[in-house]
Each structure stands twice: as C-alpha cells, then as structure tokens.
Amino acid sequence: MRRIISPSMLSADFGNLERDTLMIDRSAAEWVHIDVMDGVFVPNISFGFPVMKPIRKATKKVLDVHLMIVEPEKYVARFAEAGADYVTFHYEATTDIQKCIDLTREAGAKVGISIKPATPASVLREWLPQLDLILVMSVEPGFGGQSFMPNSIGKCEELTAMKQEMGLDTIIEVDGGISSKNAALLFNAGAEALVAGSAVFGAADPEAEIINMINAE
C-alpha cells in the first residue's frame, strides 16, 4: 500500500507561505493539504481561493483541499477550477451529497467525503463506489494541535473492509493529531494518506519528520 503524507498548510507560517510550500515541494510528501474553514461549520476561519493561487503556483504536488464549510455544493467547482486535485467536503455539511459529487467531478477534480469523529463509517457505504477519497477526522475539525482520537483506527479498518468487499481502490486519508508516533498504526489499519500539520511544521527538521512518518514501523 502507498504511504502518502499531506502536510497541512494550516500549520505553515503564513508570513512565509511560499517558503513553506517550496519546502513541501522538495520533500518526500506527495500531497499538500489545504484546510478551508468558514466559521460556520467549524468555529474558525482559514483561507480560500486567493491563498490557493500562490500555493498552486509554488508546487507541482497534489493539492488536497478539505472543505469544512456549510453548503459545499456552492463552492466545490470553484475550488476545482482554482487548482485542487482532490476536493473533499463533509458528509455532515450538505443535504445534497450527490450534487457535490457531480459538480466536483464535472469541474475536473477527484471527489472526497470527510466524516467527523462522531459519524460512523457505515454512512459512507452507499457513496463509496463514487468516491476517490475518504477523509477520516481523528480530531474535531476546525482546530490544529488537538490530540489524536484512537477510534479513527477502527474506522480505517471498517472502511478498508468495505473497499475490499466492493473491489474499490478509494484512498483512505486520516487527519488530526498525526505524527511519526502513530503513523504506523493508521497505515497498518488501511490508511494510505495522512495529514500532518503541527508534527511537520513544528519539527526542527520538517523534511526529516515527513520521512519518519513514511517509514514509521
């Protein structure tokens, strides 16, 4: 199985965004994670389309965009058009999942759905065949620096079993409280992509920390 690290730009130095993006670009990380928060679905506000442009310009890596916003169907196409390779919206944030899937796909991006810690993995069974990515939140969305919630490991195992049952290659991604200390647990449970913010950008050597996560045992 692949081991993809997706450093979260939410933990980058916003005064040196290009520098930090270029660091990821030369690192062993394959993806760049962009958290979009609206202050409604989650309490905090982050960034949107204007910040996407310089990040897209500074890296050739996959842009992994996580929308923590209400009514994502209004915006998924715009994020795809702004350069997102994956657009992930929250299961809990929309009443029209099919519309979000269709609009994202039509705009040329791959489709992901995220679930909060209290949402069971089983809700995604009917949607799984249409998804390129499932993002399991291992903290409450909206804040960086939270502690990892171990129940996400069981969700990864459950989703992996669903994938195998259906013969799918949907990527399972996990976001929240992840470092080289728990990366192996998640990779062994079936996750293929891990989002890391504080663990990467707070490290003395971010590029070495990314390698440590990829090689975690």
Secondary structure, DSSP 8 states (H G I E B T S, - for coil): ---EEEEBGGGS-GGGHHHHHHHHHHSS--EEEEEEEBSSSSS-B---HHHHHHHHHH--SEEEEEEE-SSGGGTHHHHHHTT-SEEEEEGGG-S-HHHHHHHHHHTT-EEEEEE-TTS-GGGGTTTGGG-SEEEEESS-TT-SS----THHHHHHHHHHHHHHHHT---EEEEESS--TTTHHHHHHTT--EEEESHHHHTSSSHHHHHHHHHT--
